[in-house]
Amino acid sequence: MALLIDGYNLLHVTGIFGRGRGPGSLERSRNALLNFVAAAVDPAELPQTTVVFDAKEAPPGLPRTVTHRGITVHFAAEFEEADDLLEELIRTEPSPRKLLVVSSDHRVQRAAKRRRAATIDSDVWYDEAKRHRRDSAGVTSRDVKPDSPSVGEVNRWLEAFGFPASPPVADSTPNNSPPIPESAESLPQPKPASQAEPKRLAKPPTTHVSRKKSPQSPANRQAPPTSSPPEKPTSARKPPPSRPRKSLRRSKPRQLPEDEANPFPPGYADDLFDES
């Protein structure tokens, strides 16, 4: 955002004055103010920052427009006062809505509002600029970690205050690495190939196989056959006994007792037997 500053208005409000009195004191005050502005404004916005001063106290021999640490500085030589030049710069600004005018002069503020530019009083802008510088310095100092003092610096401070210097602290970490030989002669030399003893092959140990039967584990033992109950024979239906056929042979006639009378006359049914 472009920044347009009423130089002397900001200088009188803030009370920033250079050292000493007499000739050149106003010039030193202007330089002190410009240095403050250069430190307060973001470096990327310095090319868009403009400060306007009256031409009555302008340094002799300098052009009416100079550059101080990236800031454009105008001296109102062709105008009666700095407010006239400020109004002209506001009127000719191509992007007034991106312009911030720093001045407590109501005339300058009205000119900025006509172009819809932003305005801020000089004392308010100065307080915000100081707060911004203080915050930036605090963040920078917190981010930078101070270096630890060396052993020599600590000993010098101890000697300056009458204390004995601290002895160097030996490294208590055990070193298990082998010592570095001073020369190549101390290194173990390999034996020549001709003198190398042949390696004897060790006989493999003989293993005796025991023929004794190892007891079977319960898992390998065969389970006895399970006896199933005998099946009952199916009852076959017996065939009925065969009845003996009556023989048709002639049988001897039964002799009836004498006391029983024969109801058939003699020779009855003899013809039937003759036919068979």
ZIJO-V51720 format. One record per backbone hydrogen bond with DSSP energy under -0.5 kcal/mol. NH is the residue of the N-H (numbers start at 1). CO is the residue of the C=O. If there is no record, write none. Layout:
NH_CO, NH_CO
//
This chain:
2_98, 3_48, 4_100, 5_50, 6_102, 7_5, 7_52, 8_52, 10_6, 11_7, 12_8, 13_9, 14_10, 15_11, 16_11, 17_15, 18_25, 25_22, 28_24, 29_25, 30_26, 31_27, 32_28, 33_29, 34_30, 35_31, 36_32, 37_33, 38_34, 39_35, 40_36, 41_37, 45_42, 46_42, 46_43, 48_45, 49_46, 50_3, 51_72, 52_5, 53_74, 55_76, 58_55, 62_59, 66_73, 68_71, 71_68, 72_49, 73_66, 73_71, 74_51, 75_64, 76_53, 76_74, 77_75, 84_81, 85_81, 86_82, 87_83, 88_84, 89_85, 90_86, 91_87, 92_88, 93_90, 96_93, 98_95, 99_96, 100_2, 101_118, 102_4, 102_100, 103_101, 103_120, 109_105, 110_106, 111_107, 112_108, 113_109, 114_110, 115_111, 116_113, 117_112, 118_99, 120_101, 125_121, 126_122, 127_123, 128_124, 129_125, 130_126, 131_127, 132_128, 133_129, 134_130, 135_131, 136_132, 137_133, 138_134, 139_135, 140_136, 141_137, 142_138, 143_139, 144_140, 145_143, 146_144, 154_150, 155_151, 156_152, 157_153, 158_154, 159_155, 160_156, 161_157, 162_159, 163_158, 170_168, 172_170, 176_174, 186_183, 187_184, 196_192, 202_200, 208_206, 210_208, 220_217, 221_217, 228_226, 236_234, 238_236, 256_254, 260_257, 263_261, 268_265, 270_267, 273_269, 274_270, 275_271, 276_272
//
